[in-house]
Amino acid sequence: MRTTTALPVLTLDLAGLRATKIAVDGAKVAKFAQRGTKLVITPKAALAADTPVVLDIRYEGNPSPLASAWGEVGWEELDDGVLVAGQPTGAPSWFPCNDHPSHKSSYRISISTDAGYRAVCNGSLVGHTTKSSRETWVYEQAEPMASYLATVQIGRYELAELAGGAHAHSGAGSTPGSLGVPIHAAVPVVLLVDAATALAHQRAMMDTFVQCFGPYPFRGYTVVVTEDELEIPLEAQTVSIFGRNHLSTSWEAQRLIAHELSHQWFGNSLTAGSWRDIWLHEGFACYAEWLWSEECGAGSTDSRARAAHLMLDTLPKDLVIGDPGPELMFDDRVYKRGALALHALRCVVGDGLFFTVLRSWSAEHRHGTVDTPAFAALASRVCASVDGFDAEALLKPWLYGTALPSFPGS
């Protein structure tokens, strides 16, 4: 790491596990203590500002999920394996970190399992060895990643490559497709046929999003399907996790598959620096569902937006989605109203400029940290040719007002 200010002590997040040995730049620390979910480290001398530091933490224990305002998060046991659901505060259940979405790092993760199990983590598999009854899997995530997106999935999985030819989206430009991006599914043998059917459009979805959002931001993508049923799908960088109950060709299942894939652009490559801006993840992913709906013939983007607006009009008007607070950050109104804010932008500036905004946003902040003012500023700059256009003024009633604005003209 690199310090940004002078630090007499370091405070990290670690919960349910016990630190046993800590060294800073190879030297054993003067002392460390665990207080609740915090690991407080005192180096022998205060660390100077703007200094590279190597921190080595040895720790042990049996990881388990953490209780939170959103239910249990973090490291969970499946019937026959492991699942990690880190969003938004579950990372400290299995490794020490500064668990904040703005803290992005590269990762190398090594997992040893019993023979016959496969470990799936973020990034690229760079090593796999077998010794006696143990297998070790080593992954490297080179691109910066927020701590909540780090994941480990362990199960009796077979790895299958998801085929599918090129798919040209007709409305958003001529960006090259996704044929160079490997797409895999890690699936129990008994679910291979069902998974192949449910995930048959994964390549076409990626092609559509490449056209709309710009190049896929990572080196590969893996879908993990657990033999257990899951309440909701889970997002991780380069990985999405679904339960066997999500293997369906119904629109409800297919929209979730599209939603999680789109998070690779919005949430993973571009990560909000604060959870108050979660609409930059979920509003964009919801709009991606509507774009895929139109592309696959399940309903136009405009009809999906109209249906969402009608639904929102029946719900309480007491949520500011640009700063929803922790209890309501995953409220469906954040998703739908965030998507409607994007639809309003599209209706005002037109398709050409709208998709240029999305591709420019993805390109200029690739693997970075973002916020709402930055998006408004970029949209205003890209759409400067539209007479009198002000992105901040257009977005403000959707993001920071409680009253529901009228449906934007199509």
SEMIKOL-503283 format. One record per residue (C-alpha): residue number from 0; residue in three letters; x, y, z. Coordinates in Angstrom, 3 decimals. Each point is the difference from the previous one (the first is absolute). Layout:
// SEMIKOL-503283
seq = NUM&type = ALA&x = X&y = Y&z = Z
...
//
This chain:
// SEMIKOL-503283
seq = 0&type = MET&x = 0.000&y = 0.000&z = 0.000
seq = 1&type = ARG&x = 0.958&y = 3.671&z = -0.056
seq = 2&type = THR&x = -0.791&y = 2.365&z = 2.834
seq = 3&type = THR&x = -1.857&y = 3.219&z = -0.804
seq = 4&type = THR&x = 0.699&y = 1.636&z = 3.380
seq = 5&type = ALA&x = 2.356&y = -0.621&z = 2.908
seq = 6&type = LEU&x = -1.328&y = -2.989&z = 1.967
seq = 7&type = PRO&x = 0.958&y = -0.816&z = 3.601
seq = 8&type = VAL&x = -2.443&y = -2.936&z = -0.145
seq = 9&type = LEU&x = -1.738&y = -2.014&z = -2.728
seq = 10&type = THR&x = -3.621&y = -1.067&z = 0.382
seq = 11&type = LEU&x = -1.435&y = -2.764&z = -2.177
seq = 12&type = ASP&x = -3.214&y = -2.015&z = -0.077
seq = 13&type = LEU&x = 0.100&y = -3.642&z = 1.159
seq = 14&type = ALA&x = -2.902&y = -1.853&z = 1.603
seq = 15&type = GLY&x = -0.266&y = -3.469&z = 1.540
seq = 16&type = LEU&x = 3.630&y = -0.904&z = -0.720
seq = 17&type = ARG&x = 3.101&y = 0.380&z = 2.169
seq = 18&type = ALA&x = 3.179&y = 1.768&z = -1.099
seq = 19&type = THR&x = 3.085&y = -1.911&z = 1.207
seq = 20&type = LYS&x = 3.032&y = 1.770&z = -1.483
seq = 21&type = ILE&x = 0.427&y = 3.366&z = -1.724
seq = 22&type = ALA&x = 3.037&y = 1.580&z = -1.632
seq = 23&type = VAL&x = 0.440&y = 3.416&z = -1.627
seq = 24&type = ASP&x = 2.726&y = 0.069&z = -2.656
seq = 25&type = GLY&x = 1.309&y = -3.279&z = 1.405
seq = 26&type = ALA&x = 0.272&y = 1.210&z = 3.588
seq = 27&type = LYS&x = -2.259&y = -1.412&z = 2.689
seq = 28&type = VAL&x = -2.366&y = 2.712&z = 1.232
seq = 29&type = ALA&x = 0.193&y = 1.449&z = 3.493
seq = 30&type = LYS&x = -3.549&y = -1.103&z = 0.758
seq = 31&type = PHE&x = -3.382&y = -0.726&z = -1.479
seq = 32&type = ALA&x = -3.475&y = -0.473&z = 1.451
seq = 33&type = GLN&x = -3.441&y = -1.042&z = -1.195
seq = 34&type = ARG&x = -2.959&y = 2.022&z = 1.168
seq = 35&type = GLY&x = -3.302&y = -1.246&z = -1.322
seq = 36&type = THR&x = 0.321&y = -0.055&z = -3.787
seq = 37&type = LYS&x = 3.144&y = 2.179&z = -0.032
seq = 38&type = LEU&x = 3.645&y = -1.080&z = -0.124
seq = 39&type = VAL&x = 2.184&y = 2.798&z = 1.411
seq = 40&type = ILE&x = 3.695&y = -0.210&z = -0.905
seq = 41&type = THR&x = 2.704&y = 2.132&z = 1.630
seq = 42&type = PRO&x = 3.313&y = 0.028&z = -1.940
seq = 43&type = LYS&x = 3.250&y = 0.527&z = 1.894
seq = 44&type = ALA&x = 0.156&y = 3.483&z = -1.548
seq = 45&type = ALA&x = -2.727&y = 2.100&z = -1.576
seq = 46&type = LEU&x = -0.235&y = -0.436&z = -3.763
seq = 47&type = ALA&x = 0.836&y = 3.101&z = -2.017
seq = 48&type = ALA&x = -2.432&y = 1.410&z = -2.549
seq = 49&type = ASP&x = 0.215&y = -1.088&z = -3.633
seq = 50&type = THR&x = 2.089&y = -3.062&z = 0.798
seq = 51&type = PRO&x = -0.245&y = -3.530&z = -1.445
seq = 52&type = VAL&x = -0.604&y = -2.579&z = 2.745
seq = 53&type = VAL&x = -0.079&y = -3.807&z = -0.014
seq = 54&type = LEU&x = -2.419&y = -1.312&z = 2.618
seq = 55&type = ASP&x = 0.088&y = -3.752&z = 0.758
seq = 56&type = ILE&x = -2.878&y = -1.307&z = 2.139
seq = 57&type = ARG&x = -0.236&y = -3.642&z = 1.077
seq = 58&type = TYR&x = -3.389&y = -0.974&z = 1.372
seq = 59&type = GLU&x = -2.111&y = -3.094&z = 0.663
seq = 60&type = GLY&x = -3.461&y = -1.273&z = 0.844
seq = 61&type = ASN&x = -3.220&y = -1.303&z = -1.499
seq = 62&type = PRO&x = -1.609&y = 2.709&z = -2.129
seq = 63&type = SER&x = -3.737&y = 0.537&z = 0.254
seq = 64&type = PRO&x = -2.474&y = 2.586&z = -1.305
seq = 65&type = LEU&x = -0.304&y = 3.341&z = 1.752
seq = 66&type = ALA&x = -3.278&y = 1.407&z = 1.279
seq = 67&type = SER&x = -0.853&y = 3.291&z = -1.684
seq = 68&type = ALA&x = -2.880&y = 2.341&z = -0.752
seq = 69&type = TRP&x = -0.475&y = -1.961&z = -3.232
seq = 70&type = GLY&x = 0.034&y = -3.472&z = 1.525
seq = 71&type = GLU&x = 2.988&y = -2.321&z = 0.162
seq = 72&type = VAL&x = 2.867&y = 0.934&z = -2.336
seq = 73&type = GLY&x = 3.423&y = -1.447&z = -0.714
seq = 74&type = TRP&x = 1.286&y = -3.579&z = 0.187
seq = 75&type = GLU&x = -2.847&y = -2.535&z = 0.024
seq = 76&type = GLU&x = -0.142&y = -3.776&z = -0.006
seq = 77&type = LEU&x = -2.051&y = -1.731&z = -2.705
seq = 78&type = ASP&x = -1.342&y = -3.538&z = 0.384
seq = 79&type = ASP&x = 3.200&y = -1.173&z = -1.700
seq = 80&type = GLY&x = 2.348&y = 2.919&z = -0.481
seq = 81&type = VAL&x = 0.589&y = 3.675&z = 0.677
seq = 82&type = LEU&x = -1.508&y = 3.230&z = -1.269
seq = 83&type = VAL&x = 1.293&y = 3.524&z = 0.666
seq = 84&type = ALA&x = -2.504&y = 2.854&z = -0.325
seq = 85&type = GLY&x = 1.977&y = 3.083&z = 0.973
seq = 86&type = GLN&x = -2.313&y = 2.877&z = -0.898
seq = 87&type = PRO&x = 0.091&y = 2.411&z = 1.713
seq = 88&type = THR&x = 1.950&y = -0.807&z = 3.211
seq = 89&type = GLY&x = 0.782&y = -3.724&z = -0.088
seq = 90&type = ALA&x = 3.665&y = -0.011&z = -1.044
seq = 91&type = PRO&x = 1.364&y = 0.111&z = 3.605
seq = 92&type = SER&x = -1.631&y = -3.382&z = 0.636
seq = 93&type = TRP&x = 2.927&y = -1.643&z = -1.816
seq = 94&type = PHE&x = 2.881&y = 2.447&z = -0.357
seq = 95&type = PRO&x = 1.288&y = 3.207&z = 1.650
seq = 96&type = CYS&x = -0.650&y = 3.084&z = -2.113
seq = 97&type = ASN&x = -1.189&y = 3.576&z = -0.080
seq = 98&type = ASP&x = -3.531&y = -1.014&z = -0.999
seq = 99&type = HIS&x = -1.037&y = 3.098&z = -1.904
seq = 100&type = PRO&x = -1.076&y = 0.125&z = -3.666
seq = 101&type = SER&x = 2.583&y = 2.688&z = -0.778
seq = 102&type = HIS&x = 2.903&y = -2.254&z = 1.069
seq = 103&type = LYS&x = 0.856&y = -1.897&z = -3.189
seq = 104&type = SER&x = 2.982&y = -2.345&z = -0.224
seq = 105&type = SER&x = 1.356&y = -2.814&z = -2.116
seq = 106&type = TYR&x = -0.316&y = -3.470&z = 1.552
seq = 107&type = ARG&x = 1.682&y = -3.395&z = 0.002
seq = 108&type = ILE&x = -2.110&y = -2.689&z = 1.667
seq = 109&type = SER&x = 1.171&y = -3.553&z = 0.728
seq = 110&type = ILE&x = -2.589&y = -2.535&z = 1.227
seq = 111&type = SER&x = 0.640&y = -3.599&z = 1.034
seq = 112&type = THR&x = -2.938&y = -2.418&z = -0.102
seq = 113&type = ASP&x = -0.683&y = -3.677&z = 0.426
seq = 114&type = ALA&x = 0.462&y = -1.974&z = -3.224
seq = 115&type = GLY&x = -3.030&y = 0.045&z = -2.273
seq = 116&type = TYR&x = -0.941&y = 3.603&z = 0.714
seq = 117&type = ARG&x = 0.630&y = 3.028&z = -2.194
seq = 118&type = ALA&x = 0.747&y = 3.458&z = 1.388
seq = 119&type = VAL&x = -1.103&y = 2.976&z = -2.085
seq = 120&type = CYS&x = 1.358&y = 3.453&z = 0.873
seq = 121&type = ASN&x = 0.357&y = 3.350&z = -1.707
seq = 122&type = GLY&x = 2.199&y = 0.480&z = -3.035
seq = 123&type = SER&x = 2.090&y = -2.579&z = -1.846
seq = 124&type = LEU&x = 0.950&y = -3.485&z = 1.142
seq = 125&type = VAL&x = 3.812&y = 0.058&z = -0.010
seq = 126&type = GLY&x = 0.732&y = -3.217&z = 1.889
seq = 127&type = HIS&x = -1.580&y = -3.353&z = 0.911
seq = 128&type = THR&x = 1.859&y = -2.767&z = 1.804
seq = 129&type = THR&x = -1.040&y = -3.296&z = 1.550
seq = 130&type = LYS&x = 1.818&y = -1.604&z = 2.905
seq = 131&type = SER&x = -1.320&y = -3.064&z = 1.781
seq = 132&type = SER&x = -3.631&y = 0.739&z = 0.849
seq = 133&type = ARG&x = 0.288&y = 3.785&z = -0.391
seq = 134&type = GLU&x = -0.305&y = 2.334&z = -2.970
seq = 135&type = THR&x = 1.246&y = 3.588&z = -0.064
seq = 136&type = TRP&x = -1.442&y = 2.648&z = -2.285
seq = 137&type = VAL&x = 1.751&y = 3.345&z = -0.571
seq = 138&type = TYR&x = -1.728&y = 3.006&z = -1.581
seq = 139&type = GLU&x = 1.272&y = 3.458&z = -0.857
seq = 140&type = GLN&x = -2.267&y = 3.029&z = -0.372
seq = 141&type = ALA&x = 2.338&y = 2.523&z = -1.599
seq = 142&type = GLU&x = -2.540&y = 2.783&z = -0.476
seq = 143&type = PRO&x = -0.840&y = 2.033&z = 3.124
seq = 144&type = MET&x = -2.903&y = -1.444&z = 2.003
seq = 145&type = ALA&x = -2.008&y = 1.240&z = 2.977
seq = 146&type = SER&x = 0.175&y = -2.292&z = 3.038
seq = 147&type = TYR&x = -3.716&y = -0.867&z = -0.039
seq = 148&type = LEU&x = 0.400&y = -1.476&z = -3.499
seq = 149&type = ALA&x = 2.666&y = -2.518&z = 1.032
seq = 150&type = THR&x = -1.478&y = -3.487&z = 0.030
seq = 151&type = VAL&x = 0.630&y = -3.692&z = 0.522
seq = 152&type = GLN&x = -2.388&y = -2.637&z = -1.309
seq = 153&type = ILE&x = 0.690&y = -3.654&z = 0.785
seq = 154&type = GLY&x = -2.024&y = -2.955&z = -1.185
seq = 155&type = ARG&x = -0.013&y = -3.180&z = -2.057
seq = 156&type = TYR&x = -0.034&y = 2.072&z = -3.165
seq = 157&type = GLU&x = 0.688&y = -0.922&z = -3.602
seq = 158&type = LEU&x = 1.325&y = 2.860&z = -2.117
seq = 159&type = ALA&x = -1.733&y = 0.396&z = -3.356
seq = 160&type = GLU&x = 0.666&y = 2.608&z = -2.665
seq = 161&type = LEU&x = -3.092&y = 1.881&z = -1.085
seq = 162&type = ALA&x = -0.055&y = 0.009&z = -3.780
seq = 163&type = GLY&x = -2.021&y = 2.235&z = -2.277
seq = 164&type = GLY&x = 0.765&y = 1.947&z = -3.124
seq = 165&type = ALA&x = 0.424&y = 3.709&z = -0.476
seq = 166&type = HIS&x = -3.063&y = 2.106&z = 0.603
seq = 167&type = ALA&x = -0.338&y = 3.475&z = -1.484
seq = 168&type = HIS&x = -2.021&y = 2.574&z = 1.890
seq = 169&type = SER&x = -1.684&y = 2.322&z = -2.458
seq = 170&type = GLY&x = -0.536&y = 3.216&z = 1.923
seq = 171&type = ALA&x = 3.095&y = 1.131&z = 1.870
seq = 172&type = GLY&x = 2.923&y = 0.160&z = -2.401
seq = 173&type = SER&x = 2.628&y = -2.282&z = -1.478
seq = 174&type = THR&x = 2.191&y = -0.981&z = 2.952
seq = 175&type = PRO&x = 1.595&y = -3.450&z = -0.549
seq = 176&type = GLY&x = -1.764&y = -2.924&z = 1.633
seq = 177&type = SER&x = 1.080&y = -2.335&z = 2.786
seq = 178&type = LEU&x = 1.395&y = -3.008&z = -1.887
seq = 179&type = GLY&x = 3.446&y = 0.509&z = 1.516
seq = 180&type = VAL&x = -1.359&y = -0.163&z = 3.562
seq = 181&type = PRO&x = -0.151&y = -3.517&z = 1.505
seq = 182&type = ILE&x = -3.327&y = -0.685&z = 1.702
seq = 183&type = HIS&x = -0.260&y = -3.056&z = 2.275
seq = 184&type = ALA&x = -2.512&y = -1.585&z = 2.339
seq = 185&type = ALA&x = 0.978&y = -1.936&z = 3.145
seq = 186&type = VAL&x = -2.928&y = -2.343&z = 0.562
seq = 187&type = PRO&x = -0.769&y = -3.251&z = 1.859
seq = 188&type = VAL&x = -0.223&y = -2.904&z = -2.453
seq = 189&type = VAL&x = -3.704&y = -0.531&z = 0.712
seq = 190&type = LEU&x = -0.750&y = 3.575&z = -1.123
seq = 191&type = LEU&x = 2.137&y = 0.170&z = -3.157
seq = 192&type = VAL&x = -2.926&y = -0.439&z = -2.415
seq = 193&type = ASP&x = -2.233&y = 2.479&z = 1.804
seq = 194&type = ALA&x = 2.844&y = 2.515&z = 0.193
seq = 195&type = ALA&x = 0.785&y = -0.315&z = -3.710
seq = 196&type = THR&x = -3.633&y = 0.824&z = -0.786
seq = 197&type = ALA&x = -0.387&y = 2.867&z = 2.466
seq = 198&type = LEU&x = 3.349&y = 1.578&z = -0.917
seq = 199&type = ALA&x = -0.303&y = -0.483&z = -3.758
seq = 200&type = HIS&x = -0.246&y = 3.760&z = -0.622
seq = 201&type = GLN&x = 2.952&y = 0.993&z = 2.190
seq = 202&type = ARG&x = 2.243&y = 0.717&z = -2.998
seq = 203&type = ALA&x = -2.735&y = 2.018&z = -1.725
seq = 204&type = MET&x = -0.561&y = 1.975&z = 3.193
seq = 205&type = MET&x = 3.685&y = 0.826&z = 0.200
seq = 206&type = ASP&x = 0.089&y = 1.038&z = -3.653
seq = 207&type = THR&x = -2.947&y = 2.328&z = 0.581
seq = 208&type = PHE&x = 1.641&y = 1.575&z = 3.035
seq = 209&type = VAL&x = 3.322&y = 0.372&z = -1.829
seq = 210&type = GLN&x = -1.862&y = 1.953&z = -2.670
seq = 211&type = CYS&x = -1.809&y = 2.137&z = 2.568
seq = 212&type = PHE&x = 2.673&y = 0.473&z = 2.683
seq = 213&type = GLY&x = 3.325&y = -0.590&z = -1.736
seq = 214&type = PRO&x = 2.531&y = -2.861&z = 0.214
seq = 215&type = TYR&x = -0.398&y = -2.598&z = 2.714
seq = 216&type = PRO&x = 2.317&y = 1.258&z = 2.774
seq = 217&type = PHE&x = 1.574&y = -3.295&z = 1.128
seq = 218&type = ARG&x = 1.767&y = -3.030&z = -1.447
seq = 219&type = GLY&x = -2.809&y = -2.492&z = 0.502
seq = 220&type = TYR&x = -3.351&y = -0.661&z = 1.612
seq = 221&type = THR&x = -1.218&y = -2.981&z = 2.013
seq = 222&type = VAL&x = -3.506&y = -0.876&z = 1.116
seq = 223&type = VAL&x = -0.189&y = -2.246&z = 3.070
seq = 224&type = VAL&x = -3.193&y = -1.978&z = 0.602
seq = 225&type = THR&x = -0.403&y = -1.491&z = 3.460
seq = 226&type = GLU&x = -1.908&y = -3.205&z = 0.611
seq = 227&type = ASP&x = -1.738&y = 1.885&z = 2.824
seq = 228&type = GLU&x = -2.832&y = 2.403&z = -0.647
seq = 229&type = LEU&x = 0.920&y = 3.652&z = 0.612
seq = 230&type = GLU&x = -2.315&y = 2.845&z = 0.909
seq = 231&type = ILE&x = 1.680&y = 2.374&z = -2.453
seq = 232&type = PRO&x = 2.920&y = -0.197&z = -2.455
seq = 233&type = LEU&x = 3.329&y = 1.363&z = 1.194
seq = 234&type = GLU&x = 2.496&y = 2.339&z = -1.619
seq = 235&type = ALA&x = 3.796&y = -0.229&z = 0.079
seq = 236&type = GLN&x = 2.720&y = 1.301&z = -2.291
seq = 237&type = THR&x = 0.284&y = -2.278&z = -3.077
seq = 238&type = VAL&x = -2.460&y = -2.409&z = 1.677
seq = 239&type = SER&x = -3.766&y = -0.218&z = 0.485
seq = 240&type = ILE&x = -1.645&y = -2.554&z = 2.277
seq = 241&type = PHE&x = -3.454&y = -1.505&z = -0.503
seq = 242&type = GLY&x = -1.965&y = -2.687&z = 1.794
seq = 243&type = ARG&x = -1.524&y = -2.975&z = -1.772
seq = 244&type = ASN&x = -3.351&y = 1.782&z = 0.326
seq = 245&type = HIS&x = 1.216&y = 2.698&z = -2.412
seq = 246&type = LEU&x = 0.503&y = -2.454&z = -2.871
seq = 247&type = SER&x = -3.027&y = 0.934&z = -2.067
seq = 248&type = THR&x = -0.783&y = 1.523&z = -3.377
seq = 249&type = SER&x = -2.716&y = 2.191&z = 1.536
seq = 250&type = TRP&x = 0.435&y = 3.762&z = -0.249
seq = 251&type = GLU&x = 0.378&y = 0.283&z = 3.773
seq = 252&type = ALA&x = 3.018&y = -2.328&z = -0.066
seq = 253&type = GLN&x = 1.472&y = 1.401&z = -3.215
seq = 254&type = ARG&x = -0.162&y = 3.589&z = 1.232
seq = 255&type = LEU&x = 1.998&y = -1.017&z = 3.090
seq = 256&type = ILE&x = 2.628&y = -1.673&z = -2.183
seq = 257&type = ALA&x = 0.281&y = 3.203&z = -2.060
seq = 258&type = HIS&x = -0.005&y = 2.162&z = 3.127
seq = 259&type = GLU&x = 2.945&y = -1.793&z = 1.612
seq = 260&type = LEU&x = 2.026&y = 0.002&z = -3.223
seq = 261&type = SER&x = -0.453&y = 3.770&z = -0.405
seq = 262&type = HIS&x = 1.487&y = 0.534&z = 3.466
seq = 263&type = GLN&x = 3.379&y = -0.892&z = -1.480
seq = 264&type = TRP&x = -0.095&y = 3.473&z = -1.552
seq = 265&type = PHE&x = -2.066&y = 1.856&z = 2.614
seq = 266&type = GLY&x = 1.000&y = -0.998&z = 3.520
seq = 267&type = ASN&x = 3.148&y = -1.982&z = -0.703
seq = 268&type = SER&x = 2.047&y = 1.959&z = -2.541
seq = 269&type = LEU&x = -1.674&y = 3.278&z = 0.984
seq = 270&type = THR&x = -0.556&y = -0.131&z = 3.756
seq = 271&type = ALA&x = -1.802&y = 2.647&z = 2.017
seq = 272&type = GLY&x = 2.319&y = 1.652&z = 2.496
seq = 273&type = SER&x = -2.842&y = 0.118&z = 2.530
seq = 274&type = TRP&x = -3.054&y = -2.185&z = 0.463
seq = 275&type = ARG&x = -2.181&y = 3.109&z = -0.234
seq = 276&type = ASP&x = 0.615&y = -0.196&z = -3.768
seq = 277&type = ILE&x = -1.159&y = -3.605&z = -0.312
seq = 278&type = TRP&x = -2.434&y = 1.073&z = -2.739
seq = 279&type = LEU&x = 3.108&y = 0.165&z = -2.229
seq = 280&type = HIS&x = 0.157&y = -3.781&z = 0.418
seq = 281&type = GLU&x = -3.615&y = -1.091&z = 0.277
seq = 282&type = GLY&x = -1.726&y = 2.603&z = -2.174
seq = 283&type = PHE&x = 2.394&y = -0.751&z = -2.850
seq = 284&type = ALA&x = -0.401&y = -3.775&z = 0.452
seq = 285&type = CYS&x = -3.781&y = 0.348&z = -0.006
seq = 286&type = TYR&x = 0.189&y = 2.019&z = -3.212
seq = 287&type = ALA&x = 2.187&y = -2.739&z = -1.470
seq = 288&type = GLU&x = -2.876&y = -2.430&z = 0.650
seq = 289&type = TRP&x = -2.289&y = 2.231&z = -2.064
seq = 290&type = LEU&x = 2.549&y = 0.271&z = -2.809
seq = 291&type = TRP&x = 0.271&y = -3.791&z = -0.132
seq = 292&type = SER&x = -3.790&y = -0.298&z = 0.109
seq = 293&type = GLU&x = -0.246&y = 2.031&z = -3.195
seq = 294&type = GLU&x = 2.865&y = -1.832&z = -1.673
seq = 295&type = CYS&x = -1.448&y = -3.454&z = 0.685
seq = 296&type = GLY&x = -3.573&y = 0.963&z = -0.900
seq = 297&type = ALA&x = -1.431&y = -0.142&z = 3.525
seq = 298&type = GLY&x = -1.213&y = 3.608&z = 0.000
seq = 299&type = SER&x = 1.394&y = 3.370&z = -1.002
seq = 300&type = THR&x = 2.129&y = 2.084&z = 2.310
seq = 301&type = ASP&x = -2.683&y = 2.673&z = -0.029
seq = 302&type = SER&x = -2.757&y = -2.451&z = 0.968
seq = 303&type = ARG&x = 2.117&y = -1.331&z = 2.876
seq = 304&type = ALA&x = 0.644&y = 3.565&z = 1.140
seq = 305&type = ARG&x = -3.714&y = 0.857&z = -0.157
seq = 306&type = ALA&x = -0.890&y = -3.079&z = 2.042
seq = 307&type = ALA&x = 2.611&y = 0.927&z = 2.605
seq = 308&type = HIS&x = -1.315&y = 3.566&z = 0.186
seq = 309&type = LEU&x = -3.563&y = -1.220&z = 0.527
seq = 310&type = MET&x = 1.192&y = -2.366&z = 2.745
seq = 311&type = LEU&x = 2.005&y = 2.721&z = 1.751
seq = 312&type = ASP&x = -3.015&y = 2.283&z = -0.061
seq = 313&type = THR&x = -1.831&y = -2.485&z = 2.257
seq = 314&type = LEU&x = 2.804&y = -0.042&z = 2.607
seq = 315&type = PRO&x = 0.883&y = 2.501&z = 2.751
seq = 316&type = LYS&x = 1.838&y = 3.111&z = -1.239
seq = 317&type = ASP&x = 2.375&y = 0.293&z = 2.953
seq = 318&type = LEU&x = 3.337&y = -1.265&z = -1.330
seq = 319&type = VAL&x = 2.871&y = 2.102&z = -1.340
seq = 320&type = ILE&x = 1.762&y = -2.509&z = -2.226
seq = 321&type = GLY&x = 3.109&y = 2.161&z = -0.367
seq = 322&type = ASP&x = 0.600&y = -0.558&z = 3.733
seq = 323&type = PRO&x = -2.393&y = -2.736&z = 1.171
seq = 324&type = GLY&x = 1.727&y = -0.806&z = 3.301
seq = 325&type = PRO&x = 1.178&y = -3.462&z = 1.045
seq = 326&type = GLU&x = -3.408&y = -1.482&z = 0.815
seq = 327&type = LEU&x = -1.460&y = 0.756&z = -3.446
seq = 328&type = MET&x = 3.052&y = -0.204&z = -2.257
seq = 329&type = PHE&x = -1.307&y = -3.238&z = -1.544
seq = 330&type = ASP&x = -3.614&y = 1.178&z = -0.251
seq = 331&type = ASP&x = -1.488&y = -0.781&z = -3.420
seq = 332&type = ARG&x = -0.827&y = 3.691&z = -0.432
seq = 333&type = VAL&x = 3.737&y = 0.747&z = -0.169
seq = 334&type = TYR&x = 0.305&y = -2.437&z = -2.908
seq = 335&type = LYS&x = -3.081&y = 1.064&z = -1.952
seq = 336&type = ARG&x = 0.212&y = 3.736&z = 0.575
seq = 337&type = GLY&x = 3.728&y = -0.027&z = -0.757
seq = 338&type = ALA&x = -0.759&y = -1.714&z = -3.306
seq = 339&type = LEU&x = -2.720&y = 2.558&z = -0.716
seq = 340&type = ALA&x = 2.513&y = 2.810&z = 0.556
seq = 341&type = LEU&x = 2.085&y = -1.521&z = -2.789
seq = 342&type = HIS&x = -3.082&y = -0.369&z = -2.192
seq = 343&type = ALA&x = -0.800&y = 3.664&z = 0.546
seq = 344&type = LEU&x = 3.528&y = 0.880&z = -1.128
seq = 345&type = ARG&x = -0.408&y = -2.161&z = -3.102
seq = 346&type = CYS&x = -3.334&y = 1.586&z = -0.886
seq = 347&type = VAL&x = 1.481&y = 3.505&z = 0.186
seq = 348&type = VAL&x = 3.282&y = -0.490&z = -1.877
seq = 349&type = GLY&x = -0.902&y = -2.848&z = -2.381
seq = 350&type = ASP&x = 1.483&y = -3.449&z = -0.521
seq = 351&type = GLY&x = 3.257&y = 1.074&z = -1.636
seq = 352&type = LEU&x = 1.119&y = 2.307&z = 2.790
seq = 353&type = PHE&x = -1.473&y = -2.219&z = 2.728
seq = 354&type = PHE&x = 2.058&y = -3.045&z = -0.950
seq = 355&type = THR&x = 3.045&y = 2.217&z = -0.511
seq = 356&type = VAL&x = -0.478&y = 1.132&z = 3.613
seq = 357&type = LEU&x = -0.128&y = -3.605&z = 1.238
seq = 358&type = ARG&x = 3.047&y = -1.099&z = -2.004
seq = 359&type = SER&x = 1.969&y = 3.103&z = 0.990
seq = 360&type = TRP&x = -0.931&y = -0.509&z = 3.659
seq = 361&type = SER&x = 1.218&y = -3.606&z = -0.138
seq = 362&type = ALA&x = 3.204&y = 0.879&z = -1.836
seq = 363&type = GLU&x = 1.082&y = 3.104&z = 1.895
seq = 364&type = HIS&x = -0.510&y = -1.559&z = 3.443
seq = 365&type = ARG&x = 0.994&y = -3.595&z = -0.843
seq = 366&type = HIS&x = 1.045&y = -1.814&z = 3.210
seq = 367&type = GLY&x = -0.505&y = 3.203&z = 1.958
seq = 368&type = THR&x = -2.111&y = 1.583&z = 2.706
seq = 369&type = VAL&x = -2.983&y = 2.157&z = -0.999
seq = 370&type = ASP&x = -2.740&y = 2.223&z = 1.384
seq = 371&type = THR&x = -3.162&y = 1.708&z = -1.225
seq = 372&type = PRO&x = 1.513&y = 3.472&z = -0.619
seq = 373&type = ALA&x = 2.610&y = -1.582&z = -2.280
seq = 374&type = PHE&x = -2.725&y = -1.719&z = -2.037
seq = 375&type = ALA&x = -2.013&y = 3.211&z = -0.326
seq = 376&type = ALA&x = 3.108&y = 1.914&z = -1.067
seq = 377&type = LEU&x = 0.905&y = -2.575&z = -2.645
seq = 378&type = ALA&x = -3.562&y = -0.101&z = -1.353
seq = 379&type = SER&x = -0.088&y = 3.797&z = -0.271
seq = 380&type = ARG&x = 3.332&y = 0.017&z = -1.814
seq = 381&type = VAL&x = -0.922&y = -2.748&z = -2.461
seq = 382&type = CYS&x = -3.409&y = 1.551&z = -0.679
seq = 383&type = ALA&x = 1.206&y = 3.612&z = -0.234
seq = 384&type = SER&x = -1.430&y = 0.198&z = -3.531
seq = 385&type = VAL&x = -3.547&y = -0.283&z = 1.391
seq = 386&type = ASP&x = -1.177&y = 3.578&z = 0.440
seq = 387&type = GLY&x = -0.434&y = 0.900&z = 3.682
seq = 388&type = PHE&x = 0.682&y = -3.532&z = 1.259
seq = 389&type = ASP&x = 1.016&y = -0.333&z = 3.665
seq = 390&type = ALA&x = 0.413&y = -3.584&z = 1.224
seq = 391&type = GLU&x = 0.088&y = 0.990&z = 3.662
seq = 392&type = ALA&x = -3.322&y = 1.851&z = -0.311
seq = 393&type = LEU&x = -1.564&y = -2.909&z = -1.905
seq = 394&type = LEU&x = 1.132&y = -2.653&z = 2.484
seq = 395&type = LYS&x = -0.697&y = 1.971&z = 3.188
seq = 396&type = PRO&x = -3.784&y = -0.650&z = 0.312
seq = 397&type = TRP&x = 0.499&y = -3.711&z = -0.711
seq = 398&type = LEU&x = 2.893&y = -0.458&z = 2.441
seq = 399&type = TYR&x = -0.481&y = 2.590&z = 2.737
seq = 400&type = GLY&x = -3.733&y = 0.729&z = 0.064
seq = 401&type = THR&x = -2.622&y = -2.167&z = 1.640
seq = 402&type = ALA&x = -2.891&y = 0.806&z = -2.367
seq = 403&type = LEU&x = -0.068&y = -2.229&z = -3.092
seq = 404&type = PRO&x = 0.653&y = 2.066&z = -3.148
seq = 405&type = SER&x = -2.300&y = -0.428&z = -2.975
seq = 406&type = PHE&x = 0.930&y = -2.721&z = -2.455
seq = 407&type = PRO&x = 2.513&y = 1.408&z = -2.487
seq = 408&type = GLY&x = -1.157&y = 0.549&z = -3.562
seq = 409&type = SER&x = 1.142&y = -2.778&z = -2.307
//
